[in-house]
Amino acid sequence: MFIFSVPNLLMMMFLIGFMSFCKNRIHLLMILMSLEFMMLIIYLMLIFFLSLYEMELYFSMIFLTFSVCEGVLGLSVLILMVRMHGNDYFQVLSIL
């Protein structure tokens, strides 16, 4: 029997985000949305476990800063790709 606790729920949400990341690999925007969802779940796990062990939450602010930087870089790549190719399909890109 599956016990519904907070860590199990967060892990299940992370796996749903990872499956969404693997399934929607055609559009760059959907990939970025799945990555941001996974980053939010990891952030929630970090907050939960740091507060569970009564540790300081300063690392969570550093993690949140890096995840925001990752999101900004992803959006800049998306804008560059849409301006160059007209859409966000990965099939448009050529390796050559």
mmCIF file as gemmi writes it, N, C-alpha and C atoms, coordinates in Angstrom:
data_model
loop_
_atom_site.group_PDB
_atom_site.id
_atom_site.type_symbol
_atom_site.label_atom_id
_atom_site.label_alt_id
_atom_site.label_comp_id
_atom_site.label_asym_id
_atom_site.label_entity_id
_atom_site.label_seq_id
_atom_site.pdbx_PDB_ins_code
_atom_site.Cartn_x
_atom_site.Cartn_y
_atom_site.Cartn_z
_atom_site.occupancy
_atom_site.B_iso_or_equiv
_atom_site.pdbx_formal_charge
_atom_site.auth_seq_id
_atom_site.auth_asym_id
_atom_site.pdbx_PDB_model_num
ATOM 1 N N . MET Axp A 1 ? 0.832 -1.176 0 1 0 ? 1 A 1
ATOM 2 C CA . MET Axp A 1 ? 0 0 0 1 0 ? 1 A 1
ATOM 3 C C . MET Axp A 1 ? 0.884 1.249 0 1 0 ? 1 A 1
ATOM 4 N N . PHE Axp A 2 ? 0.535 2.191 -0.84 1 0 ? 2 A 1
ATOM 5 C CA . PHE Axp A 2 ? 1.317 3.418 -0.982 1 0 ? 2 A 1
ATOM 6 C C . PHE Axp A 2 ? 0.914 4.403 0.104 1 0 ? 2 A 1
ATOM 7 N N . ILE Axp A 3 ? 1.883 4.856 0.864 1 0 ? 3 A 1
ATOM 8 C CA . ILE Axp A 3 ? 1.613 5.798 1.941 1 0 ? 3 A 1
ATOM 9 C C . ILE Axp A 3 ? 1.79 7.206 1.387 1 0 ? 3 A 1
ATOM 10 N N . PHE Axp A 4 ? 0.743 8.035 1.531 1 0 ? 4 A 1
ATOM 11 C CA . PHE Axp A 4 ? 0.795 9.395 1.033 1 0 ? 4 A 1
ATOM 12 C C . PHE Axp A 4 ? 1.437 10.302 2.078 1 0 ? 4 A 1
ATOM 13 N N . SER Axp A 5 ? 2.722 10.476 1.961 1 0 ? 5 A 1
ATOM 14 C CA . SER Axp A 5 ? 3.421 11.42 2.808 1 0 ? 5 A 1
ATOM 15 C C . SER Axp A 5 ? 4.012 12.504 1.916 1 0 ? 5 A 1
ATOM 16 N N . VAL Axp A 6 ? 4.531 13.546 2.515 1 0 ? 6 A 1
ATOM 17 C CA . VAL Axp A 6 ? 5.049 14.684 1.748 1 0 ? 6 A 1
ATOM 18 C C . VAL Axp A 6 ? 6.231 14.282 0.867 1 0 ? 6 A 1
ATOM 19 N N . PRO Axp A 7 ? 7.236 13.529 1.361 1 0 ? 7 A 1
ATOM 20 C CA . PRO Axp A 7 ? 8.337 13.156 0.459 1 0 ? 7 A 1
ATOM 21 C C . PRO Axp A 7 ? 7.89 12.26 -0.701 1 0 ? 7 A 1
ATOM 22 N N . ASN Axp A 8 ? 6.957 11.335 -0.425 1 0 ? 8 A 1
ATOM 23 C CA . ASN Axp A 8 ? 6.461 10.48 -1.515 1 0 ? 8 A 1
ATOM 24 C C . ASN Axp A 8 ? 5.679 11.286 -2.541 1 0 ? 8 A 1
ATOM 25 N N . LEU Axp A 9 ? 4.903 12.236 -2.077 1 0 ? 9 A 1
ATOM 26 C CA . LEU Axp A 9 ? 4.135 13.082 -2.989 1 0 ? 9 A 1
ATOM 27 C C . LEU Axp A 9 ? 5.054 13.949 -3.842 1 0 ? 9 A 1
ATOM 28 N N . LEU Axp A 10 ? 6.109 14.509 -3.22 1 0 ? 10 A 1
ATOM 29 C CA . LEU Axp A 10 ? 7.05 15.335 -3.97 1 0 ? 10 A 1
ATOM 30 C C . LEU Axp A 10 ? 7.824 14.507 -4.994 1 0 ? 10 A 1
ATOM 31 N N . MET Axp A 11 ? 8.209 13.291 -4.621 1 0 ? 11 A 1
ATOM 32 C CA . MET Axp A 11 ? 8.911 12.425 -5.577 1 0 ? 11 A 1
ATOM 33 C C . MET Axp A 11 ? 7.996 12.034 -6.734 1 0 ? 11 A 1
ATOM 34 N N . MET Axp A 12 ? 6.718 11.783 -6.443 1 0 ? 12 A 1
ATOM 35 C CA . MET Axp A 12 ? 5.774 11.438 -7.505 1 0 ? 12 A 1
ATOM 36 C C . MET Axp A 12 ? 5.579 12.636 -8.442 1 0 ? 12 A 1
ATOM 37 N N . MET Axp A 13 ? 5.514 13.845 -7.886 1 0 ? 13 A 1
ATOM 38 C CA . MET Axp A 13 ? 5.383 15.038 -8.724 1 0 ? 13 A 1
ATOM 39 C C . MET Axp A 13 ? 6.633 15.252 -9.572 1 0 ? 13 A 1
ATOM 40 N N . PHE Axp A 14 ? 7.813 14.973 -8.998 1 0 ? 14 A 1
ATOM 41 C CA . PHE Axp A 14 ? 9.048 15.1 -9.762 1 0 ? 14 A 1
ATOM 42 C C . PHE Axp A 14 ? 9.073 14.099 -10.91 1 0 ? 14 A 1
ATOM 43 N N . LEU Axp A 15 ? 8.635 12.868 -10.665 1 0 ? 15 A 1
ATOM 44 C CA . LEU Axp A 15 ? 8.603 11.867 -11.736 1 0 ? 15 A 1
ATOM 45 C C . LEU Axp A 15 ? 7.599 12.234 -12.82 1 0 ? 15 A 1
ATOM 46 N N . ILE Axp A 16 ? 6.487 12.847 -12.448 1 0 ? 16 A 1
ATOM 47 C CA . ILE Axp A 16 ? 5.524 13.319 -13.449 1 0 ? 16 A 1
ATOM 48 C C . ILE Axp A 16 ? 6.153 14.414 -14.302 1 0 ? 16 A 1
ATOM 49 N N . GLY Axp A 17 ? 6.893 15.319 -13.68 1 0 ? 17 A 1
ATOM 50 C CA . GLY Axp A 17 ? 7.592 16.36 -14.431 1 0 ? 17 A 1
ATOM 51 C C . GLY Axp A 17 ? 8.656 15.785 -15.344 1 0 ? 17 A 1
ATOM 52 N N . PHE Axp A 18 ? 9.373 14.76 -14.869 1 0 ? 18 A 1
ATOM 53 C CA . PHE Axp A 18 ? 10.4 14.132 -15.698 1 0 ? 18 A 1
ATOM 54 C C . PHE Axp A 18 ? 9.783 13.388 -16.878 1 0 ? 18 A 1
ATOM 55 N N . MET Axp A 19 ? 8.648 12.719 -16.651 1 0 ? 19 A 1
ATOM 56 C CA . MET Axp A 19 ? 7.972 12.049 -17.773 1 0 ? 19 A 1
ATOM 57 C C . MET Axp A 19 ? 7.461 13.063 -18.776 1 0 ? 19 A 1
ATOM 58 N N . SER Axp A 20 ? 6.978 14.207 -18.293 1 0 ? 20 A 1
ATOM 59 C CA . SER Axp A 20 ? 6.55 15.273 -19.2 1 0 ? 20 A 1
ATOM 60 C C . SER Axp A 20 ? 7.733 15.818 -19.993 1 0 ? 20 A 1
ATOM 61 N N . PHE Axp A 21 ? 8.889 15.93 -19.339 1 0 ? 21 A 1
ATOM 62 C CA . PHE Axp A 21 ? 10.106 16.384 -20.017 1 0 ? 21 A 1
ATOM 63 C C . PHE Axp A 21 ? 10.511 15.406 -21.116 1 0 ? 21 A 1
ATOM 64 N N . CYS Axp A 22 ? 10.42 14.116 -20.846 1 0 ? 22 A 1
ATOM 65 C CA . CYS Axp A 22 ? 10.804 13.108 -21.842 1 0 ? 22 A 1
ATOM 66 C C . CYS Axp A 22 ? 9.789 13.004 -22.977 1 0 ? 22 A 1
ATOM 67 N N . LYS Axp A 23 ? 8.516 13.208 -22.666 1 0 ? 23 A 1
ATOM 68 C CA . LYS Axp A 23 ? 7.473 13.056 -23.687 1 0 ? 23 A 1
ATOM 69 C C . LYS Axp A 23 ? 7.394 14.26 -24.623 1 0 ? 23 A 1
ATOM 70 N N . ASN Axp A 24 ? 7.519 15.453 -24.093 1 0 ? 24 A 1
ATOM 71 C CA . ASN Axp A 24 ? 7.367 16.677 -24.891 1 0 ? 24 A 1
ATOM 72 C C . ASN Axp A 24 ? 8.721 17.22 -25.286 1 0 ? 24 A 1
ATOM 73 N N . ARG Axp A 25 ? 9.456 16.478 -26.08 1 0 ? 25 A 1
ATOM 74 C CA . ARG Axp A 25 ? 10.792 16.922 -26.463 1 0 ? 25 A 1
ATOM 75 C C . ARG Axp A 25 ? 10.823 17.569 -27.844 1 0 ? 25 A 1
ATOM 76 N N . ILE Axp A 26 ? 9.676 17.885 -28.398 1 0 ? 26 A 1
ATOM 77 C CA . ILE Axp A 26 ? 9.617 18.511 -29.718 1 0 ? 26 A 1
ATOM 78 C C . ILE Axp A 26 ? 9.672 20.037 -29.585 1 0 ? 26 A 1
ATOM 79 N N . HIS Axp A 27 ? 8.903 20.595 -28.669 1 0 ? 27 A 1
ATOM 80 C CA . HIS Axp A 27 ? 8.845 22.046 -28.483 1 0 ? 27 A 1
ATOM 81 C C . HIS Axp A 27 ? 9.803 22.478 -27.378 1 0 ? 27 A 1
ATOM 82 N N . LEU Axp A 28 ? 10.564 23.511 -27.641 1 0 ? 28 A 1
ATOM 83 C CA . LEU Axp A 28 ? 11.488 24.033 -26.64 1 0 ? 28 A 1
ATOM 84 C C . LEU Axp A 28 ? 10.739 24.657 -25.465 1 0 ? 28 A 1
ATOM 85 N N . LEU Axp A 29 ? 9.621 25.297 -25.718 1 0 ? 29 A 1
ATOM 86 C CA . LEU Axp A 29 ? 8.856 25.923 -24.639 1 0 ? 29 A 1
ATOM 87 C C . LEU Axp A 29 ? 8.328 24.886 -23.658 1 0 ? 29 A 1
ATOM 88 N N . MET Axp A 30 ? 7.857 23.752 -24.153 1 0 ? 30 A 1
ATOM 89 C CA . MET Axp A 30 ? 7.372 22.698 -23.263 1 0 ? 30 A 1
ATOM 90 C C . MET Axp A 30 ? 8.515 22.075 -22.468 1 0 ? 30 A 1
ATOM 91 N N . ILE Axp A 31 ? 9.689 21.984 -23.072 1 0 ? 31 A 1
ATOM 92 C CA . ILE Axp A 31 ? 10.863 21.481 -22.352 1 0 ? 31 A 1
ATOM 93 C C . ILE Axp A 31 ? 11.218 22.438 -21.218 1 0 ? 31 A 1
ATOM 94 N N . LEU Axp A 32 ? 11.202 23.731 -21.489 1 0 ? 32 A 1
ATOM 95 C CA . LEU Axp A 32 ? 11.52 24.714 -20.458 1 0 ? 32 A 1
ATOM 96 C C . LEU Axp A 32 ? 10.482 24.721 -19.34 1 0 ? 32 A 1
ATOM 97 N N . MET Axp A 33 ? 9.218 24.549 -19.682 1 0 ? 33 A 1
ATOM 98 C CA . MET Axp A 33 ? 8.175 24.493 -18.651 1 0 ? 33 A 1
ATOM 99 C C . MET Axp A 33 ? 8.351 23.27 -17.763 1 0 ? 33 A 1
ATOM 100 N N . SER Axp A 34 ? 8.694 22.132 -18.366 1 0 ? 34 A 1
ATOM 101 C CA . SER Axp A 34 ? 8.917 20.918 -17.579 1 0 ? 34 A 1
ATOM 102 C C . SER Axp A 34 ? 10.133 21.062 -16.672 1 0 ? 34 A 1
ATOM 103 N N . LEU Axp A 35 ? 11.189 21.682 -17.179 1 0 ? 35 A 1
ATOM 104 C CA . LEU Axp A 35 ? 12.377 21.904 -16.353 1 0 ? 35 A 1
ATOM 105 C C . LEU Axp A 35 ? 12.081 22.838 -15.179 1 0 ? 35 A 1
ATOM 106 N N . GLU Axp A 36 ? 11.302 23.884 -15.423 1 0 ? 36 A 1
ATOM 107 C CA . GLU Axp A 36 ? 10.953 24.796 -14.333 1 0 ? 36 A 1
ATOM 108 C C . GLU Axp A 36 ? 10.065 24.107 -13.303 1 0 ? 36 A 1
ATOM 109 N N . PHE Axp A 37 ? 9.172 23.243 -13.75 1 0 ? 37 A 1
ATOM 110 C CA . PHE Axp A 37 ? 8.344 22.48 -12.82 1 0 ? 37 A 1
ATOM 111 C C . PHE Axp A 37 ? 9.204 21.572 -11.953 1 0 ? 37 A 1
ATOM 112 N N . MET Axp A 38 ? 10.18 20.911 -12.569 1 0 ? 38 A 1
ATOM 113 C CA . MET Axp A 38 ? 11.068 20.046 -11.798 1 0 ? 38 A 1
ATOM 114 C C . MET Axp A 38 ? 11.922 20.863 -10.828 1 0 ? 38 A 1
ATOM 115 N N . MET Axp A 39 ? 12.34 22.047 -11.238 1 0 ? 39 A 1
ATOM 116 C CA . MET Axp A 39 ? 13.126 22.892 -10.335 1 0 ? 39 A 1
ATOM 117 C C . MET Axp A 39 ? 12.289 23.355 -9.144 1 0 ? 39 A 1
ATOM 118 N N . LEU Axp A 40 ? 11.025 23.647 -9.356 1 0 ? 40 A 1
ATOM 119 C CA . LEU Axp A 40 ? 10.162 24.037 -8.244 1 0 ? 40 A 1
ATOM 120 C C . LEU Axp A 40 ? 9.941 22.88 -7.273 1 0 ? 40 A 1
ATOM 121 N N . ILE Axp A 41 ? 9.8 21.67 -7.795 1 0 ? 41 A 1
ATOM 122 C CA . ILE Axp A 41 ? 9.632 20.504 -6.932 1 0 ? 41 A 1
ATOM 123 C C . ILE Axp A 41 ? 10.908 20.252 -6.133 1 0 ? 41 A 1
ATOM 124 N N . ILE Axp A 42 ? 12.062 20.396 -6.772 1 0 ? 42 A 1
ATOM 125 C CA . ILE Axp A 42 ? 13.326 20.234 -6.047 1 0 ? 42 A 1
ATOM 126 C C . ILE Axp A 42 ? 13.456 21.321 -4.975 1 0 ? 42 A 1
ATOM 127 N N . TYR Axp A 43 ? 13.004 22.531 -5.282 1 0 ? 43 A 1
ATOM 128 C CA . TYR Axp A 43 ? 13.033 23.609 -4.296 1 0 ? 43 A 1
ATOM 129 C C . TYR Axp A 43 ? 12.135 23.287 -3.103 1 0 ? 43 A 1
ATOM 130 N N . LEU Axp A 44 ? 10.946 22.746 -3.377 1 0 ? 44 A 1
ATOM 131 C CA . LEU Axp A 44 ? 10.061 22.357 -2.285 1 0 ? 44 A 1
ATOM 132 C C . LEU Axp A 44 ? 10.665 21.238 -1.449 1 0 ? 44 A 1
ATOM 133 N N . MET Axp A 45 ? 11.327 20.27 -2.107 1 0 ? 45 A 1
ATOM 134 C CA . MET Axp A 45 ? 12.007 19.2 -1.37 1 0 ? 45 A 1
ATOM 135 C C . MET Axp A 45 ? 13.107 19.771 -0.492 1 0 ? 45 A 1
ATOM 136 N N . LEU Axp A 46 ? 13.85 20.716 -1.023 1 0 ? 46 A 1
ATOM 137 C CA . LEU Axp A 46 ? 14.939 21.332 -0.278 1 0 ? 46 A 1
ATOM 138 C C . LEU Axp A 46 ? 14.411 22.063 0.954 1 0 ? 46 A 1
ATOM 139 N N . ILE Axp A 47 ? 13.355 22.83 0.785 1 0 ? 47 A 1
ATOM 140 C CA . ILE Axp A 47 ? 12.754 23.538 1.914 1 0 ? 47 A 1
ATOM 141 C C . ILE Axp A 47 ? 12.225 22.556 2.947 1 0 ? 47 A 1
ATOM 142 N N . PHE Axp A 48 ? 11.565 21.499 2.474 1 0 ? 48 A 1
ATOM 143 C CA . PHE Axp A 48 ? 11.002 20.511 3.393 1 0 ? 48 A 1
ATOM 144 C C . PHE Axp A 48 ? 12.088 19.826 4.208 1 0 ? 48 A 1
ATOM 145 N N . PHE Axp A 49 ? 13.143 19.353 3.546 1 0 ? 49 A 1
ATOM 146 C CA . PHE Axp A 49 ? 14.172 18.621 4.267 1 0 ? 49 A 1
ATOM 147 C C . PHE Axp A 49 ? 15.045 19.527 5.133 1 0 ? 49 A 1
ATOM 148 N N . LEU Axp A 50 ? 15.293 20.768 4.704 1 0 ? 50 A 1
ATOM 149 C CA . LEU Axp A 50 ? 16.051 21.683 5.548 1 0 ? 50 A 1
ATOM 150 C C . LEU Axp A 50 ? 15.268 22.078 6.789 1 0 ? 50 A 1
ATOM 151 N N . SER Axp A 51 ? 13.972 22.264 6.641 1 0 ? 51 A 1
ATOM 152 C CA . SER Axp A 51 ? 13.173 22.591 7.817 1 0 ? 51 A 1
ATOM 153 C C . SER Axp A 51 ? 12.943 21.363 8.696 1 0 ? 51 A 1
ATOM 154 N N . LEU Axp A 52 ? 12.943 20.176 8.109 1 0 ? 52 A 1
ATOM 155 C CA . LEU Axp A 52 ? 12.782 18.946 8.882 1 0 ? 52 A 1
ATOM 156 C C . LEU Axp A 52 ? 13.972 18.722 9.804 1 0 ? 52 A 1
ATOM 157 N N . TYR Axp A 53 ? 15.17 18.998 9.309 1 0 ? 53 A 1
ATOM 158 C CA . TYR Axp A 53 ? 16.377 18.817 10.114 1 0 ? 53 A 1
ATOM 159 C C . TYR Axp A 53 ? 16.811 20.092 10.824 1 0 ? 53 A 1
ATOM 160 N N . GLU Axp A 54 ? 15.938 21.112 10.81 1 0 ? 54 A 1
ATOM 161 C CA . GLU Axp A 54 ? 16.152 22.381 11.508 1 0 ? 54 A 1
ATOM 162 C C . GLU Axp A 54 ? 17.47 23.042 11.127 1 0 ? 54 A 1
ATOM 163 N N . MET Axp A 55 ? 17.713 23.13 9.841 1 0 ? 55 A 1
ATOM 164 C CA . MET Axp A 55 ? 18.91 23.795 9.331 1 0 ? 55 A 1
ATOM 165 C C . MET Axp A 55 ? 18.525 25.158 8.774 1 0 ? 55 A 1
ATOM 166 N N . GLU Axp A 56 ? 19.536 25.952 8.483 1 0 ? 56 A 1
ATOM 167 C CA . GLU Axp A 56 ? 19.299 27.285 7.931 1 0 ? 56 A 1
ATOM 168 C C . GLU Axp A 56 ? 18.806 27.181 6.492 1 0 ? 56 A 1
ATOM 169 N N . LEU Axp A 57 ? 18.049 28.166 6.068 1 0 ? 57 A 1
ATOM 170 C CA . LEU Axp A 57 ? 17.452 28.158 4.737 1 0 ? 57 A 1
ATOM 171 C C . LEU Axp A 57 ? 18.171 29.082 3.761 1 0 ? 57 A 1
ATOM 172 N N . TYR Axp A 58 ? 19.42 29.437 4.048 1 0 ? 58 A 1
ATOM 173 C CA . TYR Axp A 58 ? 20.165 30.325 3.151 1 0 ? 58 A 1
ATOM 174 C C . TYR Axp A 58 ? 20.476 29.643 1.817 1 0 ? 58 A 1
ATOM 175 N N . PHE Axp A 59 ? 20.752 28.347 1.866 1 0 ? 59 A 1
ATOM 176 C CA . PHE Axp A 59 ? 21.049 27.632 0.624 1 0 ? 59 A 1
ATOM 177 C C . PHE Axp A 59 ? 19.854 27.635 -0.317 1 0 ? 59 A 1
ATOM 178 N N . SER Axp A 60 ? 18.648 27.692 0.236 1 0 ? 60 A 1
ATOM 179 C CA . SER Axp A 60 ? 17.461 27.706 -0.624 1 0 ? 60 A 1
ATOM 180 C C . SER Axp A 60 ? 17.403 28.988 -1.461 1 0 ? 60 A 1
ATOM 181 N N . MET Axp A 61 ? 17.871 30.098 -0.912 1 0 ? 61 A 1
ATOM 182 C CA . MET Axp A 61 ? 17.899 31.342 -1.687 1 0 ? 61 A 1
ATOM 183 C C . MET Axp A 61 ? 18.932 31.272 -2.806 1 0 ? 61 A 1
ATOM 184 N N . ILE Axp A 62 ? 20.058 30.651 -2.537 1 0 ? 62 A 1
ATOM 185 C CA . ILE Axp A 62 ? 21.08 30.473 -3.583 1 0 ? 62 A 1
ATOM 186 C C . ILE Axp A 62 ? 20.55 29.563 -4.677 1 0 ? 62 A 1
ATOM 187 N N . PHE Axp A 63 ? 19.882 28.477 -4.287 1 0 ? 63 A 1
ATOM 188 C CA . PHE Axp A 63 ? 19.295 27.556 -5.264 1 0 ? 63 A 1
ATOM 189 C C . PHE Axp A 63 ? 18.236 28.256 -6.106 1 0 ? 63 A 1
ATOM 190 N N . LEU Axp A 64 ? 17.415 29.074 -5.469 1 0 ? 64 A 1
ATOM 191 C CA . LEU Axp A 64 ? 16.373 29.802 -6.193 1 0 ? 64 A 1
ATOM 192 C C . LEU Axp A 64 ? 16.983 30.81 -7.163 1 0 ? 64 A 1
ATOM 193 N N . THR Axp A 65 ? 18.087 31.435 -6.783 1 0 ? 65 A 1
ATOM 194 C CA . THR Axp A 65 ? 18.779 32.373 -7.674 1 0 ? 65 A 1
ATOM 195 C C . THR Axp A 65 ? 19.306 31.662 -8.903 1 0 ? 65 A 1
ATOM 196 N N . PHE Axp A 66 ? 19.927 30.499 -8.713 1 0 ? 66 A 1
ATOM 197 C CA . PHE Axp A 66 ? 20.441 29.757 -9.86 1 0 ? 66 A 1
ATOM 198 C C . PHE Axp A 66 ? 19.324 29.219 -10.744 1 0 ? 66 A 1
ATOM 199 N N . SER Axp A 67 ? 18.201 28.836 -10.164 1 0 ? 67 A 1
ATOM 200 C CA . SER Axp A 67 ? 17.097 28.347 -10.994 1 0 ? 67 A 1
ATOM 201 C C . SER Axp A 67 ? 16.475 29.485 -11.805 1 0 ? 67 A 1
ATOM 202 N N . VAL Axp A 68 ? 16.452 30.692 -11.249 1 0 ? 68 A 1
ATOM 203 C CA . VAL Axp A 68 ? 15.965 31.849 -12.02 1 0 ? 68 A 1
ATOM 204 C C . VAL Axp A 68 ? 16.914 32.163 -13.167 1 0 ? 68 A 1
ATOM 205 N N . CYS Axp A 69 ? 18.219 32.073 -12.917 1 0 ? 69 A 1
ATOM 206 C CA . CYS Axp A 69 ? 19.202 32.298 -13.987 1 0 ? 69 A 1
ATOM 207 C C . CYS Axp A 69 ? 19.059 31.258 -15.085 1 0 ? 69 A 1
ATOM 208 N N . GLU Axp A 70 ? 18.782 30.018 -14.7 1 0 ? 70 A 1
ATOM 209 C CA . GLU Axp A 70 ? 18.569 28.954 -15.691 1 0 ? 70 A 1
ATOM 210 C C . GLU Axp A 70 ? 17.329 29.239 -16.527 1 0 ? 70 A 1
ATOM 211 N N . GLY Axp A 71 ? 16.284 29.739 -15.888 1 0 ? 71 A 1
ATOM 212 C CA . GLY Axp A 71 ? 15.06 30.068 -16.624 1 0 ? 71 A 1
ATOM 213 C C . GLY Axp A 71 ? 15.266 31.215 -17.597 1 0 ? 71 A 1
ATOM 214 N N . VAL Axp A 72 ? 16.016 32.213 -17.181 1 0 ? 72 A 1
ATOM 215 C CA . VAL Axp A 72 ? 16.288 33.361 -18.058 1 0 ? 72 A 1
ATOM 216 C C . VAL Axp A 72 ? 17.13 32.933 -19.256 1 0 ? 72 A 1
ATOM 217 N N . LEU Axp A 73 ? 18.126 32.088 -19.03 1 0 ? 73 A 1
ATOM 218 C CA . LEU Axp A 73 ? 18.93 31.599 -20.159 1 0 ? 73 A 1
ATOM 219 C C . LEU Axp A 73 ? 18.095 30.768 -21.126 1 0 ? 73 A 1
ATOM 220 N N . GLY Axp A 74 ? 17.19 29.952 -20.593 1 0 ? 74 A 1
ATOM 221 C CA . GLY Axp A 74 ? 16.315 29.164 -21.455 1 0 ? 74 A 1
ATOM 222 C C . GLY Axp A 74 ? 15.397 30.031 -22.285 1 0 ? 74 A 1
ATOM 223 N N . LEU Axp A 75 ? 14.836 31.068 -21.68 1 0 ? 75 A 1
ATOM 224 C CA . LEU Axp A 75 ? 13.962 31.967 -22.437 1 0 ? 75 A 1
ATOM 225 C C . LEU Axp A 75 ? 14.726 32.764 -23.48 1 0 ? 75 A 1
ATOM 226 N N . SER Axp A 76 ? 15.975 33.127 -23.183 1 0 ? 76 A 1
ATOM 227 C CA . SER Axp A 76 ? 16.758 33.844 -24.192 1 0 ? 76 A 1
ATOM 228 C C . SER Axp A 76 ? 17.094 32.937 -25.371 1 0 ? 76 A 1
ATOM 229 N N . VAL Axp A 77 ? 17.357 31.661 -25.108 1 0 ? 77 A 1
ATOM 230 C CA . VAL Axp A 77 ? 17.585 30.714 -26.211 1 0 ? 77 A 1
ATOM 231 C C . VAL Axp A 77 ? 16.303 30.524 -27.012 1 0 ? 77 A 1
ATOM 232 N N . LEU Axp A 78 ? 15.154 30.479 -26.333 1 0 ? 78 A 1
ATOM 233 C CA . LEU Axp A 78 ? 13.869 30.35 -27.026 1 0 ? 78 A 1
ATOM 234 C C . LEU Axp A 78 ? 13.616 31.556 -27.919 1 0 ? 78 A 1
ATOM 235 N N . ILE Axp A 79 ? 13.861 32.758 -27.429 1 0 ? 79 A 1
ATOM 236 C CA . ILE Axp A 79 ? 13.649 33.964 -28.237 1 0 ? 79 A 1
ATOM 237 C C . ILE Axp A 79 ? 14.596 33.987 -29.429 1 0 ? 79 A 1
ATOM 238 N N . LEU Axp A 80 ? 15.851 33.62 -29.207 1 0 ? 80 A 1
ATOM 239 C CA . LEU Axp A 80 ? 16.809 33.577 -30.305 1 0 ? 80 A 1
ATOM 240 C C . LEU Axp A 80 ? 16.397 32.549 -31.356 1 0 ? 80 A 1
ATOM 241 N N . MET Axp A 81 ? 15.913 31.408 -30.913 1 0 ? 81 A 1
ATOM 242 C CA . MET Axp A 81 ? 15.502 30.346 -31.839 1 0 ? 81 A 1
ATOM 243 C C . MET Axp A 81 ? 14.268 30.76 -32.643 1 0 ? 81 A 1
ATOM 244 N N . VAL Axp A 82 ? 13.319 31.436 -31.998 1 0 ? 82 A 1
ATOM 245 C CA . VAL Axp A 82 ? 12.117 31.875 -32.714 1 0 ? 82 A 1
ATOM 246 C C . VAL Axp A 82 ? 12.466 32.966 -33.719 1 0 ? 82 A 1
ATOM 247 N N . ARG Axp A 83 ? 13.386 33.849 -33.374 1 0 ? 83 A 1
ATOM 248 C CA . ARG Axp A 83 ? 13.782 34.897 -34.318 1 0 ? 83 A 1
ATOM 249 C C . ARG Axp A 83 ? 14.547 34.338 -35.505 1 0 ? 83 A 1
ATOM 250 N N . MET Axp A 84 ? 15.355 33.312 -35.271 1 0 ? 84 A 1
ATOM 251 C CA . MET Axp A 84 ? 16.165 32.759 -36.364 1 0 ? 84 A 1
ATOM 252 C C . MET Axp A 84 ? 15.374 31.807 -37.256 1 0 ? 84 A 1
ATOM 253 N N . HIS Axp A 85 ? 14.546 30.946 -36.639 1 0 ? 85 A 1
ATOM 254 C CA . HIS Axp A 85 ? 13.888 29.878 -37.403 1 0 ? 85 A 1
ATOM 255 C C . HIS Axp A 85 ? 12.378 30.048 -37.531 1 0 ? 85 A 1
ATOM 256 N N . GLY Axp A 86 ? 11.762 30.886 -36.733 1 0 ? 86 A 1
ATOM 257 C CA . GLY Axp A 86 ? 10.332 31.131 -36.873 1 0 ? 86 A 1
ATOM 258 C C . GLY Axp A 86 ? 9.46 30.295 -35.964 1 0 ? 86 A 1
ATOM 259 N N . ASN Axp A 87 ? 9.984 29.259 -35.349 1 0 ? 87 A 1
ATOM 260 C CA . ASN Axp A 87 ? 9.213 28.444 -34.413 1 0 ? 87 A 1
ATOM 261 C C . ASN Axp A 87 ? 10.161 27.806 -33.407 1 0 ? 87 A 1
ATOM 262 N N . ASP Axp A 88 ? 9.59 27.026 -32.493 1 0 ? 88 A 1
ATOM 263 C CA . ASP Axp A 88 ? 10.421 26.436 -31.442 1 0 ? 88 A 1
ATOM 264 C C . ASP Axp A 88 ? 10.523 24.914 -31.568 1 0 ? 88 A 1
ATOM 265 N N . TYR Axp A 89 ? 10.389 24.411 -32.789 1 0 ? 89 A 1
ATOM 266 C CA . TYR Axp A 89 ? 10.557 22.974 -33.014 1 0 ? 89 A 1
ATOM 267 C C . TYR Axp A 89 ? 12.04 22.62 -33.035 1 0 ? 89 A 1
ATOM 268 N N . PHE Axp A 90 ? 12.372 21.486 -32.448 1 0 ? 90 A 1
ATOM 269 C CA . PHE Axp A 90 ? 13.744 21.02 -32.515 1 0 ? 90 A 1
ATOM 270 C C . PHE Axp A 90 ? 14.047 20.377 -33.856 1 0 ? 90 A 1
ATOM 271 N N . GLN Axp A 91 ? 13.025 20.046 -34.639 1 0 ? 91 A 1
ATOM 272 C CA . GLN Axp A 91 ? 13.245 19.423 -35.925 1 0 ? 91 A 1
ATOM 273 C C . GLN Axp A 91 ? 13.794 20.406 -36.953 1 0 ? 91 A 1
ATOM 274 N N . VAL Axp A 92 ? 13.636 21.711 -36.698 1 0 ? 92 A 1
ATOM 275 C CA . VAL Axp A 92 ? 14.105 22.737 -37.623 1 0 ? 92 A 1
ATOM 276 C C . VAL Axp A 92 ? 15.633 22.84 -37.563 1 0 ? 92 A 1
ATOM 277 N N . LEU Axp A 93 ? 16.184 22.606 -36.386 1 0 ? 93 A 1
ATOM 278 C CA . LEU Axp A 93 ? 17.623 22.76 -36.208 1 0 ? 93 A 1
ATOM 279 C C . LEU Axp A 93 ? 18.386 21.689 -36.981 1 0 ? 93 A 1
ATOM 280 N N . SER Axp A 94 ? 19.44 22.095 -37.629 1 0 ? 94 A 1
ATOM 281 C CA . SER Axp A 94 ? 20.305 21.129 -38.288 1 0 ? 94 A 1
ATOM 282 C C . SER Axp A 94 ? 21.613 21.044 -37.529 1 0 ? 94 A 1
ATOM 283 N N . ILE Axp A 95 ? 22.2 19.884 -37.488 1 0 ? 95 A 1
ATOM 284 C CA . ILE Axp A 95 ? 23.448 19.689 -36.76 1 0 ? 95 A 1
ATOM 285 C C . ILE Axp A 95 ? 24.604 20.322 -37.516 1 0 ? 95 A 1
ATOM 286 N N . LEU Axp A 96 ? 24.517 20.384 -38.81 1 0 ? 96 A 1
ATOM 287 C CA . LEU Axp A 96 ? 25.586 20.998 -39.604 1 0 ? 96 A 1
ATOM 288 C C . LEU Axp A 96 ? 25.467 22.482 -39.44 1 0 ? 96 A 1
